[in-house]
Amino acid sequence: MDSALLSSLFTTRAMREVLGDESRIDAMLAFEAALARAEADAGVIPPDAAEAIEAACRSFTADTRALAAATRTAGNPAIPLVKALTAHCAEPGRGWVHWGATSQDVIDTATSLVGRRAVALLDSELIRLCDGLAALALAHRDTVMPGRTLLQPALPITLGFKAAQWLDMTMRCRERLGAAAADACLLQFGGAVGTLAALGVAAATVRERLGQLLELPVPHLAWHTSRDRIARLGCEVAVLTGTLAKIAGDVALLMQAEIAEAFEPAAPGKGGSSTMPQKRNPVAAPAVRAAALRANGLAADLISALPQEHERGAGGWHMEWTVLPDLLLGAAGALSHVGEVIEGLEVDPARMRANLETGGGTLMSEALMMALAPRLGRLEAHRLVADLARRTITGGPTLRRLAEQDETVLAVLGREGIAEAFRPEAYLGVAGASIDEAVARWTRRRD
């Protein structure tokens, strides 16, 4: 997301900084400094050479414009960076810079270091979102509203139950994303073709020490063209973004003037129209949905890059350099939007209650049917209530009034039984228990 005009809508400043050029260069320099130290500890290069390289990495200031121009010629940013670092390094370190490594070792390890920071940033926002969803679920545990199937009123639920479902999804996304990141953010160190032949018998020792210094797990094999971990990480980021779009989309639907049950938080100039003064448009939802739509394609790009050639990919690897950061940038923006929406969600319980009467109270048709079924049988009860509901929908009295006038319904349930069948709070099933379980599960994981 290079556009200064659009980035504030689609990502966050913090994620842009984590994934920016300076951060990438710092990560590559961290690799070179740690490599020199690991090799010195293993007796591969002289200790004073390692000290000179470490000092050079600390004092090196990258000319990003020059590196960018050289990257076009070299084919990757590691080659010109190593060349510039070597020129900057004092003797006796100059001849030992990048000893035994290859460009992909630098770039992939830098990706792991930056990716770990990026996922940690997402995780902090996920904790914030889960906290907000848990609070919303508890605050509206008993706020009854219509549940909707195929966009039509179906049965009563509570806003707390809806929030608990959002929480449940988000918790899963956090777990899977964390696991994918732990699996993908690894040391890459294999030399030219993954064998570390240039380091001879010291190869394994250097590799283990390098992982320790960078605090990165050391895989059994180099993964130059084994990109399944990166693809899984990208897919989990895409799943997270799609989950966030579901939450934001639900809120947008609740904002519709015909429903008007909940709203994104208001602010001066937010959600207006350039021509229609009455409009209160969703702002977060379109941005989050846009991120999710884009994430679908980006995740597919990573999947398409899996069949890489022999021991070094010719294009698939290169595509990852921009695709994975774009996924992370979009997810950060989506998380920020949804977190703000949930924390500031404006709820209208009275409108929710009123909407339960949409269609003349036919939303309680199943409750009435199930109350009658033990005496009449389910099919006969279904036929009877369906007939009453059709009469209501085509302009007749409310379903409750028709039930009270029907001799069969009155004989089976009586007026008190009919009243109970039309009480939304009495037809919520396991909604309350589900809310309590989801919030308790989050509390355990949060702690």
Secondary structure, 3 states (H helix, E strand, C coil): CCCCCCHHHHCCHHHHHHCCHHHHHHHHHHHHHHHHHHHHHCCCCCHHHHHHHHHHHHHCCCCHHHHHHHHHHHCCCHHHHHHHHHHHCCCCCHHHCCCCCCHHHHHHHHHHHHHHHHHHHHHHHHHHHHHHHHHHHHHCCCCEEEEEECCEEEEEEEHHHHHHHHHHHHHHHHHHHHHHHHHHCCCCCCCCCCCCHHHHHHHHHHHHHHHHHHCCCCCCCCCCCCCHHHHHHHHHHHHHHHHHHHHHHHHHHHHCCCCCCEECCCCCCCCCCCCCCCCCCCCHHHHHHHHHHHHHHHHHHHHHCCCCCCCCCCCHHHHHHHHHHHHHHHHHHHHHHHHHHHHHCEECHHHHHHHCCCCCCHHHHHHHHHHHHHHHCHHHHHHHHHHHHHHHHCCCCCHHHHHHHCHHHHHHHHHHHHHHHCCHHHCCCCHHHHHHHHHHHHHHHHC
